[in-house]
Amino acid sequence: MSIALLLVILFVSLKLLDMAWRAMVFWFNLAAKIVFWGSMVILVTWIWTRGPEGFMDDVQDLVAFWSKEYHDLKVRARVEKELRRRRGWY
């Protein structure tokens, strides 16, 4: 009798874990779809309001800005690495 009860408890717990897994996957997929379609709506609205030329200008400005930021961070990291090497901190 105790083995049968143990098997029933194991079966029920596996079913509950399966239900929890399916619920988690559902909510993750829903969130991913909301983010994807929301970003598409924002992108289309941006292109619609600025026009194709204005959109491309904005994108080029963003790329230039983030390229400059990346370069500055890269230089800062190189300088800090050199300072650590000189101090023997590794």
C-alpha positions in Angstrom: 0.0 0.0 0.0 2.8 2.4 0.9 4.5 1.8 -2.5 1.2 2.6 -4.3 0.8 5.8 -2.3 4.3 6.8 -3.1 3.7 6.2 -6.8 0.5 8.3 -6.7 2.3 11.1 -4.9 5.2 11.0 -7.4 2.7 11.0 -10.3 0.8 14.0 -8.9 3.9 15.9 -8.2 5.2 15.3 -11.8 1.8 16.5 -13.1 2.0 19.7 -11.0 5.6 20.3 -12.2 4.4 19.9 -15.7 1.6 22.3 -15.2 4.0 24.9 -13.7 6.5 24.4 -16.5 3.7 24.9 -19.1 2.5 28.1 -17.3 6.0 29.5 -17.2 6.6 28.8 -20.9 3.2 30.4 -21.8 4.0 33.6 -19.9 7.5 33.8 -21.3 6.2 33.3 -24.8 3.5 35.9 -24.2 6.1 38.4 -22.9 8.4 37.8 -25.8 5.6 38.3 -28.3 4.5 41.5 -26.6 8.0 42.9 -26.7 8.5 41.9 -30.3 5.2 43.4 -31.6 5.5 46.4 -29.3 9.0 47.1 -30.8 7.6 46.7 -34.3 4.8 49.2 -33.6 7.3 51.7 -32.2 9.6 51.2 -35.2 6.9 51.7 -37.7 5.6 54.7 -35.8 9.1 56.2 -35.7 9.5 55.7 -39.5 6.0 57.0 -40.2 6.5 60.2 -38.2 10.1 61.0 -39.3 9.9 59.7 -42.8 12.5 57.4 -44.3 15.2 60.1 -44.6 14.7 61.4 -41.1 14.7 57.8 -39.8 18.0 57.1 -41.5 19.5 60.3 -40.1 18.4 59.4 -36.6 19.9 55.9 -37.0 23.2 57.3 -38.3 23.2 59.7 -35.3 22.6 56.9 -32.9 25.3 54.7 -34.4 27.8 57.6 -34.3 26.9 58.4 -30.7 27.2 54.8 -29.5 30.4 54.2 -31.5 32.0 57.2 -29.8 30.8 55.9 -26.4 32.2 52.4 -27.2 35.5 53.9 -28.2 35.7 56.0 -25.0 34.9 53.0 -22.8 37.5 50.9 -24.7 40.2 53.6 -24.1 39.2 53.9 -20.4 39.4 50.1 -20.0 42.8 50.0 -21.6 44.1 52.8 -19.4 42.7 51.1 -16.3 44.2 47.8 -17.3 47.6 49.5 -17.7 47.3 51.1 -14.3 46.5 47.8 -12.7 49.4 46.1 -14.5 51.8 48.8 -13.2 50.5 48.5 -9.7 50.7 44.7 -9.9 46.9 44.1 -9.2 46.1 42.0 -12.1 
